[in-house]
């Protein structure tokens, strides 16, 4: 495996997250590979982008975010 693959994937993920947020959408990253998670943790991106182990957990996170956003309005 190329040593930069985790970083390249992280840059792509941040771009997708930014696009989703800028268009009023929500984004949860589900089922990431350990190397990508490591890079997200090292760069602290994982403190900004919601992460979930599986789709069911991701949907719960999206619902929780929606409820929190509704409470703020």
Secondary structure by P-SEA (a helix, b strand, c coil): cccaaaaaaaaaaaaaaaaaaaacbbbbbccccaaaaaaaaaacccccbbbbccaaaaaaaaaaaaaaaaaac
